Amino acid sequence: MPPRYLLEKVATQAQDVAGKSGEASPFAQPLAKLPSSVSAADRQRLRSSVLKAIDTEILPAYKHFAEFVRDQYAPHGRVEPGVWALPDGAARYRFEVRRLTTTNLEPEQIHQLGLKQIAETEAQMLVLARKLGFSDLASLNEHVKKDRSLYAVSGNQVLDLYTKYVRQMETQLPKLFGRLPQNKLVVVPMDSFRAENAVPADYTPGAQDGSRPGRINVNEYDPEHRLTLNIEAIAYHEGVPGHHLQISIGQELQSLPDFRKNGDYTAFIEGWALYSERLGKEIGFYQDAYSDYGRLENEMWRAIRLVIDTGVHEKRWSRDQMVEFFHRYTAMDEPNVQTEVDRYISWPGQALAYKLGQLEILNLREEARQKLGSKFDLRSFHDEIVGSGPLPLDVLHSQVEEWIAKQDSR
């Protein structure tokens, strides 16, 4: 399947938006959320203006865009999934690796690191598999694929599980941090118009002044084919102590300029969120063995990314090789496998940031623990990591080493 099918999906999605007129359009949703302070006359005026703009300006633009992508752009898309197939593809990929990971690692180094991380995570998963009564990972993964009790039965069930895990973690945050975010976190359904091709959940930051809470957007599409065992880990990743805590604290740092508060360093942001999944284990959660297996599946998922991303863009893997590699090492549900593979094809290098960022934070934590001994305080370490806003990993490394030296001299 040539990757131009991804462009064809863009055309289909744009046409879907173009086909929803009036109040059925996603652009009309704000009309249902006007604050009570808006008068009836203003409500009617705004409603008429918004609906007119949707039908006369927005929908024709989407229709034109969908036709352009379908008829003119997509037919000229590249045939190979890897960015190597583009002019200067190898240089393009190395640039993206440097930009998105803020490291100087070469693709081959990252590929080998991914294989090493897969082996380490696989060993941990095997211990848990045997605890669950399975002799190997293959038999456990096959069981997970077939056991309907491990899949959701409704979108509401998925939403409720995310809410449950977020709220239980919120009560434990003072054990892990000295500083907590002021902005609130809500758990809401993902917009239906994007759910079919989206991830299981994602995060939308709140307003910098706290007037709008951060949101975990939960994908309720096709729940019967969505595993529930990784929901706990994703809740900690997208919510607290992951994205919501880190991004909100960054926004609330009054001493920093806005560009520092809202820095977009993927390896830091996603590395912290993946690190946060492990904090749930350290604080005593993942009491259900299958949920703990889901946590390890998430670890495996991010390790696999190091191999697959470099595989397709550096080693010229096919899409089928990418899918097969996922199935070899995980019990990940099919919708997630397919959207993940498409994501790596269309976004070279981004998937590398998660594991590389997490490993840097873990390495810095171990360095601090070794050098500080009894002076090491986990809450202070976490405050140091998130207390300067998002940073490139090399800058974070230097800053934390300075912090270690200061703590050691006290």
C-alpha positions as CSV (number, residue, x, y, z in Angstrom):
1,M,0.0,0.0,0.0
2,P,1.8,3.2,-1.1
3,P,1.9,6.0,1.4
4,R,-0.1,8.3,-0.9
5,Y,-3.2,6.6,0.7
6,L,-2.5,8.9,3.7
7,L,-3.1,11.9,1.4
8,E,-6.3,10.2,0.2
9,K,-7.4,10.0,3.9
10,V,-6.8,13.7,4.2
11,A,-9.2,14.3,1.3
12,T,-11.8,12.0,2.8
13,Q,-11.6,13.7,6.2
14,A,-11.8,17.2,4.6
15,Q,-14.8,16.1,2.5
16,D,-16.5,14.8,5.6
17,V,-16.1,18.2,7.2
18,A,-17.4,19.9,4.0
19,G,-20.5,17.7,4.1
20,K,-21.7,18.8,7.5
21,S,-23.6,22.1,7.2
22,G,-25.2,24.4,9.6
23,E,-25.4,23.3,13.2
24,A,-24.1,19.8,12.3
25,S,-20.7,21.3,11.5
26,P,-18.0,20.9,14.1
27,F,-17.4,24.7,13.6
28,A,-20.8,25.3,15.1
29,Q,-20.1,23.6,18.4
30,P,-19.2,26.8,20.2
31,L,-22.7,28.0,19.7
32,A,-23.9,25.4,22.2
33,K,-21.4,26.6,24.8
34,L,-22.1,30.3,24.9
35,P,-21.9,31.6,28.4
36,S,-25.1,32.6,30.2
37,S,-23.9,36.2,30.3
38,V,-24.5,36.5,26.5
39,S,-27.9,38.1,25.9
40,A,-30.6,36.4,23.8
41,A,-30.3,39.1,21.1
42,D,-26.5,38.6,20.9
43,R,-27.0,34.8,20.9
44,Q,-29.3,35.1,17.9
45,R,-26.9,37.5,16.1
46,L,-23.9,35.3,16.7
47,R,-25.8,32.2,15.7
48,S,-26.8,33.7,12.4
49,S,-23.4,35.1,11.7
50,V,-21.5,31.9,12.5
51,L,-23.9,29.6,10.5
52,K,-23.7,32.0,7.5
53,A,-19.9,32.0,7.7
54,I,-19.8,28.2,7.9
55,D,-22.1,27.6,4.9
56,T,-20.8,30.4,2.7
57,E,-17.0,30.4,3.5
58,I,-15.8,27.5,5.5
59,L,-17.5,24.6,3.8
60,P,-16.7,25.7,0.3
61,A,-13.1,26.1,1.3
62,Y,-13.0,22.6,2.7
63,K,-14.7,21.2,-0.4
64,H,-12.2,22.9,-2.6
65,F,-9.3,21.6,-0.4
66,A,-10.7,18.1,-0.5
67,E,-10.9,18.1,-4.3
68,F,-7.4,19.6,-4.7
69,V,-5.9,16.9,-2.4
70,R,-7.8,14.1,-4.0
71,D,-7.4,15.0,-7.7
72,Q,-4.1,16.9,-7.9
73,Y,-2.0,16.4,-4.8
74,A,-2.5,12.8,-3.7
75,P,-1.8,11.2,-7.1
76,H,1.8,12.7,-7.0
77,G,2.5,11.5,-3.4
78,R,5.6,9.3,-2.9
79,V,5.3,5.6,-3.4
80,E,7.7,4.5,-0.7
81,P,6.8,4.9,2.9
82,G,10.3,6.2,4.0
83,V,11.4,9.8,3.7
84,W,14.6,8.4,2.2
85,A,12.7,8.3,-1.1
86,L,12.6,12.1,-1.3
87,P,15.4,14.2,-2.7
88,D,18.1,14.5,0.1
89,G,15.9,12.1,2.1
90,A,18.8,10.9,4.3
91,A,19.7,14.5,5.2
92,R,16.1,15.4,5.8
93,Y,15.7,12.5,8.2
94,R,18.9,13.3,10.2
95,F,17.7,16.9,10.5
96,E,14.3,15.8,11.9
97,V,16.0,13.4,14.3
98,R,18.2,16.2,15.7
99,R,15.3,18.7,15.8
100,L,12.8,16.4,17.5
101,T,15.1,14.5,19.9
102,T,17.5,17.4,20.7
103,T,20.3,14.8,20.7
104,N,23.2,14.1,18.3
105,L,22.4,10.4,18.0
106,E,22.6,8.8,14.6
107,P,19.7,6.7,13.2
108,E,21.7,3.5,13.5
109,Q,22.5,4.2,17.2
110,I,18.9,4.8,17.9
111,H,17.9,1.6,16.1
112,Q,20.3,-0.4,18.2
113,L,19.2,1.3,21.4
114,G,15.6,0.4,20.5
115,L,16.5,-3.3,20.1
116,K,18.2,-3.2,23.5
117,Q,15.2,-1.6,25.1
118,I,12.9,-4.1,23.5
119,A,14.9,-7.0,25.0
120,E,14.9,-5.4,28.5
121,T,11.2,-4.7,28.4
122,E,10.5,-8.2,27.1
123,A,12.3,-9.7,30.0
124,Q,10.1,-7.7,32.4
125,M,6.9,-8.7,30.5
126,L,7.9,-12.4,30.7
127,V,8.1,-12.2,34.5
128,L,4.6,-10.8,34.6
129,A,3.3,-13.3,32.0
130,R,4.4,-16.2,34.2
131,K,2.8,-14.5,37.2
132,L,-0.4,-14.6,35.1
133,G,0.0,-18.3,34.4
134,F,1.5,-18.1,30.9
135,S,4.7,-19.8,29.9
136,D,5.7,-17.2,27.3
137,L,4.7,-13.8,25.9
138,A,3.3,-15.3,22.7
139,S,0.6,-17.2,24.6
140,L,-0.2,-14.3,26.8
141,N,-0.4,-11.9,23.8
142,E,-2.7,-14.4,22.0
143,H,-4.9,-14.6,25.1
144,V,-5.1,-10.8,25.3
145,K,-6.2,-10.6,21.7
146,K,-9.0,-13.1,22.3
147,D,-10.2,-12.3,25.9
148,R,-13.2,-10.1,25.4
149,S,-13.1,-9.1,29.1
150,L,-10.0,-7.0,28.3
151,Y,-11.8,-4.9,25.7
152,A,-14.2,-2.1,26.3
153,V,-18.0,-2.5,25.9
154,S,-18.8,1.2,25.5
155,G,-17.4,4.6,25.0
156,N,-18.7,5.6,28.4
157,Q,-16.8,2.8,30.0
158,V,-13.5,4.0,28.4
159,L,-14.2,7.6,29.5
160,D,-15.0,6.5,33.1
161,L,-11.8,4.5,33.3
162,Y,-9.7,7.5,32.3
163,T,-11.5,9.6,34.9
164,K,-11.0,7.1,37.6
165,Y,-7.2,6.8,37.1
166,V,-6.7,10.6,36.8
167,R,-8.6,11.3,40.0
168,Q,-6.8,8.6,42.0
169,M,-3.4,9.9,40.9
170,E,-4.3,13.5,41.8
171,T,-4.5,12.4,45.5
172,Q,-0.9,11.1,45.4
173,L,0.8,14.0,43.6
174,P,2.0,15.7,46.9
175,K,4.2,12.6,47.5
176,L,5.9,13.2,44.2
177,F,6.1,17.0,43.8
178,G,6.6,20.1,45.9
179,R,4.9,22.3,43.4
180,L,1.5,21.4,41.8
181,P,-0.3,23.0,38.9
182,Q,-3.1,25.5,39.7
183,N,-5.1,24.8,36.6
184,K,-7.7,22.0,36.6
185,L,-7.9,18.9,34.5
186,V,-11.1,17.5,32.9
187,V,-11.7,14.2,31.0
188,V,-13.9,14.6,27.9
189,P,-14.9,12.6,24.8
190,M,-12.7,13.3,21.7
191,D,-14.4,15.2,18.9
192,S,-16.2,12.5,16.8
193,F,-15.1,14.0,13.5
194,R,-11.4,13.0,14.2
195,A,-11.8,10.0,16.4
196,E,-11.8,7.3,13.8
197,N,-8.2,7.9,12.8
198,A,-6.9,9.3,16.1
199,V,-4.9,7.9,19.0
200,P,-6.6,6.3,22.1
201,A,-6.4,9.7,23.9
202,D,-4.6,13.0,23.7
203,Y,-4.2,16.2,25.7
204,T,-5.2,19.8,25.0
205,P,-3.5,22.4,27.3
206,G,-5.7,24.7,29.3
207,A,-5.5,28.5,29.1
208,Q,-2.4,30.1,30.4
209,D,-4.4,32.2,32.8
210,G,-6.3,29.2,34.1
211,S,-9.6,30.3,32.7
212,R,-10.0,27.1,30.7
213,P,-8.9,23.7,32.2
214,G,-6.6,21.2,30.5
215,R,-8.4,18.3,28.8
216,I,-7.8,14.7,28.2
217,N,-9.7,13.9,25.0
218,V,-10.7,10.2,25.1
219,N,-11.3,8.3,21.9
220,E,-14.7,6.5,22.2
221,Y,-14.7,5.3,18.6
222,D,-15.2,1.5,18.1
223,P,-14.8,0.7,21.8
224,E,-15.3,-3.1,21.3
225,H,-11.9,-3.2,19.6
226,R,-10.1,-1.1,22.1
227,L,-8.1,-2.8,24.9
228,T,-8.6,-1.4,28.4
229,L,-5.4,-2.7,29.9
230,N,-3.3,0.3,28.8
231,I,-5.8,3.0,29.8
232,E,-4.3,3.5,33.2
233,A,-0.8,4.2,31.8
234,I,-2.2,6.5,29.1
235,A,-4.2,8.4,31.8
236,Y,-1.0,9.2,33.7
237,H,0.8,10.1,30.5
238,E,-1.8,12.5,29.1
239,G,-3.0,13.8,32.5
240,V,-1.1,13.7,35.8
241,P,1.7,13.5,36.5
242,G,2.2,13.7,32.7
243,H,1.3,16.4,30.2
244,H,-1.2,18.3,32.2
245,L,1.1,18.7,35.2
246,Q,4.2,19.5,33.2
247,I,2.6,21.9,30.7
248,S,0.4,23.6,33.3
249,I,3.4,24.2,35.7
250,G,5.4,25.6,32.7
251,Q,2.6,28.0,31.9
252,E,2.4,29.2,35.5
253,L,6.1,30.1,35.8
254,Q,5.8,33.9,36.2
255,S,9.6,34.4,35.9
256,L,9.8,33.0,32.4
257,P,9.0,34.7,29.1
258,D,6.1,33.2,27.1
259,F,8.4,31.4,24.6
260,R,10.0,29.5,27.5
261,K,6.7,28.7,29.2
262,N,5.3,27.2,26.0
263,G,8.4,25.7,24.4
264,D,7.8,22.8,22.1
265,Y,10.6,20.4,22.7
266,T,9.1,17.0,21.9
267,A,11.7,14.9,23.6
268,F,11.3,16.8,26.9
269,I,7.5,16.9,26.8
270,E,6.9,13.3,25.6
271,G,9.8,12.0,27.6
272,W,8.4,13.4,30.8
273,A,5.0,11.9,30.0
274,L,6.4,8.5,29.4
275,Y,8.5,8.8,32.6
276,S,5.2,9.7,34.3
277,E,3.7,6.3,33.4
278,R,6.4,4.6,35.5
279,L,5.7,7.0,38.4
280,G,2.3,5.4,38.7
281,K,4.0,2.1,39.4
282,E,6.3,3.6,42.0
283,I,3.5,5.2,43.9
284,G,1.7,1.9,44.2
285,F,-0.8,1.8,41.3
286,Y,-1.3,-0.8,38.5
287,Q,-2.8,-3.1,41.1
288,D,-4.4,-5.2,38.4
289,A,-1.8,-7.4,36.8
290,Y,-3.3,-6.9,33.3
291,S,-3.1,-3.1,33.8
292,D,0.5,-3.5,34.8
293,Y,1.0,-5.5,31.6
294,G,-0.6,-2.6,29.8
295,R,2.1,-0.3,31.3
296,L,4.8,-2.6,30.0
297,E,3.1,-2.8,26.7
298,N,3.3,1.0,26.5
299,E,7.0,0.8,27.4
300,M,7.4,-1.8,24.6
301,W,5.4,0.4,22.3
302,R,7.8,3.3,22.7
303,A,10.9,1.1,22.4
304,I,9.4,-0.3,19.2
305,R,9.1,3.2,17.9
306,L,12.9,3.6,18.0
307,V,13.3,0.5,15.8
308,I,10.4,1.1,13.4
309,D,10.9,4.8,12.8
310,T,14.6,4.3,11.9
311,G,13.6,1.1,10.1
312,V,11.3,2.8,7.6
313,H,13.1,6.1,7.2
314,E,16.7,4.8,7.4
315,K,16.7,1.1,6.6
316,R,13.9,1.3,3.9
317,W,11.4,-1.0,5.7
318,S,8.0,-1.6,4.0
319,R,4.7,-0.8,5.7
320,D,4.1,-4.5,6.1
321,Q,7.4,-4.9,7.9
322,M,6.3,-2.2,10.3
323,V,3.0,-3.8,11.1
324,E,4.6,-7.3,11.4
325,F,7.1,-5.9,13.9
326,F,4.4,-4.5,16.1
327,H,2.5,-7.8,16.1
328,R,5.6,-9.7,16.9
329,Y,6.3,-7.9,20.2
330,T,2.9,-6.6,21.4
331,A,-0.8,-7.5,21.8
332,M,-1.7,-4.0,20.7
333,D,-5.2,-3.8,19.1
334,E,-5.4,-3.5,15.4
335,P,-6.8,0.0,15.1
336,N,-3.9,1.3,17.2
337,V,-1.3,-0.6,15.2
338,Q,-2.6,0.8,11.9
339,T,-2.8,4.4,13.1
340,E,0.7,4.2,14.7
341,V,2.3,2.9,11.5
342,D,0.6,5.6,9.5
343,R,1.8,8.2,12.0
344,Y,5.5,7.2,11.6
345,I,5.3,7.3,7.9
346,S,3.9,10.8,7.8
347,W,5.9,12.3,10.7
348,P,9.5,11.2,10.5
349,G,11.5,11.3,13.7
350,Q,8.7,12.4,16.1
351,A,8.1,8.9,17.5
352,L,11.8,8.7,18.6
353,A,11.3,11.5,21.2
354,Y,9.3,9.6,23.8
355,K,11.8,6.9,24.7
356,L,14.9,9.0,24.3
357,G,13.4,11.7,26.6
358,Q,12.3,9.2,29.2
359,L,15.7,7.5,29.2
360,E,17.5,10.9,29.7
361,I,15.3,11.7,32.7
362,L,15.8,8.3,34.2
363,N,19.6,8.6,33.7
364,L,19.7,12.0,35.3
365,R,17.6,10.7,38.3
366,E,20.0,7.8,38.8
367,E,23.0,10.1,38.5
368,A,21.5,12.4,41.2
369,R,20.7,9.4,43.4
370,Q,24.2,8.0,43.2
371,K,25.9,11.4,43.8
372,L,23.6,12.7,46.5
373,G,22.9,9.6,48.4
374,S,20.9,10.5,51.5
375,K,20.6,14.1,50.2
376,F,18.6,12.9,47.2
377,D,14.9,14.0,47.4
378,L,12.6,12.7,44.7
379,R,10.1,15.6,45.0
380,S,12.9,18.2,44.6
381,F,14.3,16.3,41.6
382,H,10.9,16.4,39.9
383,D,10.4,20.1,40.7
384,E,13.8,20.7,39.1
385,I,12.9,18.8,35.9
386,V,9.6,20.6,35.3
387,G,10.4,23.9,37.0
388,S,12.1,25.6,34.1
389,G,9.6,24.9,31.4
390,P,10.3,22.6,28.5
391,L,14.0,22.3,27.6
392,P,16.2,20.6,24.9
393,L,17.6,17.4,26.4
394,D,21.2,18.7,26.3
395,V,20.2,21.8,28.2
396,L,18.2,19.8,30.7
397,H,21.3,17.6,31.2
398,S,23.5,20.5,32.0
399,Q,20.9,22.2,34.3
400,V,20.3,19.1,36.3
401,E,24.0,18.5,36.8
402,E,24.4,22.0,38.1
403,W,21.5,21.3,40.5
404,I,23.1,18.1,41.7
405,A,26.3,20.0,42.4
406,K,24.4,22.6,44.4
407,Q,22.6,20.0,46.4
408,D,25.8,18.2,47.1
409,S,27.5,21.3,48.5
410,R,24.8,22.0,51.0
